[in-house]
């Protein structure tokens, strides 16, 4: 994916660690991993982002689902050591009727089992839209997870623009206020990456339906402020818009035109 990102003027990218809606993963090829690390260094990439499968739910009410999540987290973090110094992002999960407090406890417990002092990966909790029983719909819920994680220096947050908009944070009308609230609740130093997506739905809809940049309810003008904001402009930004490769290339050019040189690519 490094060469594909370069072909559309990207300087980061996001990839799934395994089938995003399943569990299978390819066997690691150490030579291929080292070739990627060389390419990232030679071409001046920013941090790249590995995304856990959507099936991962460490706070499920089902013990087998939690066990799968634990095994997947551990295996993915082992694999990430082949490309050290990068980011691993996951959706915190859905508590499925157990309540947010229990969901938060279970997520933190899973992280405490898989995080190791010697690992070179930063694990990111993704901000969520709040559909169903998702944990992470508020900055306070993410803070509550982070407060329970023993190796807090290994943790960070990925802010998804569609998700926070759908969760009710007005990044289009009050970006500075939203970021100040993030800083108050979590600490801006914990913000490590962004998913750049417009939203098909209005503010606070709790729907999570991504749209192409400028065609949704966040709007192009808001993204021009997001990619230029001094707290955000140096973070890796990955697109998860409903696009093909050419569409991503156009969006990267658009966003780079707003800001100069954000660390951008397709997800």
C-alpha positions in Angstrom: 0.0 0.0 0.0 3.0 2.3 0.4 3.5 2.5 -3.4 -0.2 3.0 -3.9 -0.3 5.9 -1.5 2.7 7.5 -3.3 0.8 7.1 -6.6 -1.9 9.5 -5.4 0.5 11.9 -3.5 -0.2 10.4 -0.1 2.4 10.3 2.7 0.6 8.0 5.0 -2.0 5.3 4.7 -4.3 3.1 6.7 -4.7 -0.7 6.3 -6.7 -3.5 7.9 -4.7 -6.0 9.9 -7.0 -8.8 8.6 -10.4 -9.3 7.0 -12.3 -6.3 8.3 -15.5 -8.3 8.8 -13.9 -11.6 9.7 -10.9 -13.0 11.5 -8.4 -14.3 9.0 -5.0 -12.8 8.6 -2.1 -13.4 6.2 1.1 -14.8 7.4 3.8 -12.1 8.0 6.6 -11.9 5.5 9.5 -10.3 7.3 11.2 -9.3 4.1 8.1 -7.6 2.8 7.7 -5.8 6.2 11.3 -4.6 6.0 10.9 -3.4 2.5 7.9 -1.4 3.6 9.9 0.1 6.5 12.6 1.1 4.0 10.1 2.8 1.7 8.5 4.7 4.6 11.8 6.0 5.6 13.1 6.9 2.1 9.9 8.7 1.1 9.4 10.6 4.3 6.1 9.0 5.3 4.4 10.0 8.5 3.1 7.3 10.9 0.8 4.8 9.2 -2.3 3.4 10.8 -3.3 -0.2 11.2 -7.1 -0.7 11.7 -8.5 -3.6 13.7 -11.4 -5.6 12.2 -14.9 -4.3 12.8 -15.8 -7.7 14.4 -13.5 -6.9 17.3 -15.6 -6.1 20.4 -13.7 -6.4 23.7 -16.8 -5.3 25.7 -19.3 -7.7 24.3 -21.7 -9.5 26.6 -20.6 -12.7 25.0 -17.5 -14.3 26.5 -16.4 -16.0 23.2 -16.6 -12.6 21.4 -14.5 -11.0 24.1 -11.9 -13.9 23.9 -11.7 -13.4 20.1 -11.1 -9.7 20.7 -8.3 -10.4 23.2 -6.6 -12.9 20.9 -6.9 -10.5 17.9 -5.5 -7.6 19.8 -2.6 -9.6 21.0 -1.8 -11.0 17.6 -2.2 -7.7 15.8 0.2 -6.0 18.3 2.7 -8.8 17.9 2.5 -8.2 14.1 2.9 -4.5 14.4 6.4 -5.0 15.9 7.5 -5.8 12.3 6.7 -2.1 11.4 7.7 -0.4 14.7 6.7 3.1 15.7 3.3 3.2 14.0 -0.3 3.4 15.1 -3.0 0.7 15.8 -6.6 1.9 15.8 -9.7 0.1 17.0 -13.4 0.8 17.6 -13.8 0.5 21.4 -16.8 -1.8 21.1 -20.5 -2.0 22.1 -21.6 -2.9 25.6 -24.8 -4.6 24.3 -27.0 -3.7 27.2 -24.5 -4.1 30.0 -24.1 -0.3 30.4 -21.3 2.0 29.5 -19.5 1.7 32.8 -19.2 -2.1 32.4 -18.2 -1.7 28.8 -15.5 0.7 29.8 -14.2 -1.7 32.4 -14.0 -4.6 30.0 -12.2 -2.6 27.3 -9.6 -1.4 29.8 -9.2 -4.9 31.1 -8.5 -6.2 27.6 -5.9 -3.5 27.0 -4.2 -4.2 30.3 -3.8 -7.8 29.2 -2.3 -7.1 25.8 -0.2 -3.9 26.2 3.5 -4.6 26.9 6.2 -2.1 28.1 8.5 -3.2 25.3 6.1 -2.7 22.4 6.7 0.1 19.9 3.1 0.7 18.8 0.7 3.3 20.0 -2.9 2.0 20.4 -5.7 4.4 19.5 -9.3 4.4 20.7 -11.5 5.8 17.9 -14.1 8.4 18.6 -17.5 6.9 17.8 -20.9 8.2 16.5 -22.9 6.7 19.3 -25.2 4.4 17.4 -26.7 1.5 19.5 -24.6 0.8 22.6 -21.3 2.0 21.3 -18.7 3.0 23.9 -16.7 6.1 22.9 -19.6 8.4 21.9 -18.3 11.1 24.2 -14.8 12.3 25.1 -15.6 11.4 28.7 -16.1 7.8 27.9 -12.8 7.6 26.1 -11.2 9.3 29.1 -12.7 6.8 31.4 -11.1 3.9 29.4 -7.7 5.7 29.3 -7.8 6.3 33.1 -8.1 2.5 33.7 -5.2 1.5 31.3 -2.0 0.9 33.2 0.4 1.6 30.4 -1.2 4.9 29.5 1.9 6.0 27.5 1.0 3.4 24.9 -2.4 4.8 24.3 -3.9 7.6 22.2 -7.1 8.7 20.3 -8.0 8.8 16.7 -10.6 11.5 16.0 -13.0 10.6 13.2 -14.7 13.7 11.8 -17.9 12.0 10.7 -18.2 10.2 14.0 -17.7 13.2 16.3 -20.1 15.2 14.1 -22.7 12.5 14.3 -22.1 12.2 18.1 -23.1 15.9 18.5 -19.7 17.7 18.5 -20.1 20.7 16.2 -16.7 20.6 14.4 -18.2 22.5 11.5 -19.5 25.4 13.5 -17.2 25.4 16.6 -14.0 23.5 15.9 -12.0 25.4 18.5 -14.6 24.7 21.1 -14.7 21.0 20.3 -10.9 20.8 20.5 -10.8 22.7 23.8 -13.3 20.2 25.1 -11.1 17.3 23.9 -8.1 18.9 25.6 -10.1 19.4 28.8 -11.4 15.8 28.9 -8.5 13.8 27.4 -5.6 16.1 26.7 -4.7 17.2 23.2 -1.4 15.4 23.5 -3.3 12.1 23.3 -4.7 13.0 19.9 -2.5 11.0 17.5 -4.4 10.7 14.2 -7.6 11.8 12.3 -10.0 10.0 10.0 -11.2 12.7 7.5 -14.8 12.0 6.5 -17.8 14.1 5.7 -21.2 12.9 7.0 -24.4 12.0 5.2 -26.4 12.9 8.3 -27.0 16.1 10.4 -25.2 17.0 13.6 -26.0 14.6 16.5 -27.7 12.0 14.4 -25.7 9.1 15.9 -25.8 7.4 12.4 -22.2 7.0 11.2 -22.6 7.2 7.4 -19.5 8.7 5.7 -19.7 11.1 2.7 -17.2 12.5 0.3 -15.5 15.7 1.4 -17.7 18.7 0.8 -20.8 16.7 -0.2 -22.1 16.1 3.4 -23.3 18.0 6.4 -19.8 19.0 7.7 -18.9 20.8 4.4 -15.7 21.8 2.6 -15.2 25.0 4.5 -15.0 23.1 7.8 -12.4 20.7 6.4 -10.3 23.7 5.3 -10.2 24.8 8.9 -9.6 21.2 10.2 -6.5 20.5 8.1 -5.0 24.0 8.9 -5.7 24.0 12.6 -2.4 24.3 14.6 -3.4 21.4 16.9 -4.2 19.1 14.0 -2.2 20.0 10.9 0.9 17.8 11.7 -1.1 14.7 12.6 -1.6 11.8 10.1 -4.9 12.1 8.4 -6.6 9.2 6.5 -9.6 9.4 4.3 -12.4 6.9 4.7 -14.8 8.4 2.2 -16.9 6.3 -0.2 -14.4 6.7 -3.1 -12.2 4.9 -5.6 -8.4 5.6 -5.9 -8.9 8.5 -8.3 -11.5 10.0 -5.9 -9.0 9.8 -3.0 -6.3 11.5 -5.2 -8.7 14.4 -5.8 -9.6 14.7 -2.1 -5.9 14.6 -1.1 -5.2 17.4 -3.6 -8.1 19.4 -2.3 -7.1 19.1 1.4 -3.5 19.7 0.7 -4.4 22.8 -1.2 -6.1 24.1 2.0 -3.2 23.4 4.3 0.1 23.1 2.5 1.4 19.6 3.5 -0.9 17.6 5.8 0.0 13.9 6.3 -2.7 12.5 4.1 -3.8 9.3 2.3 -6.7 7.0 1.7 -7.8 4.6 4.4 
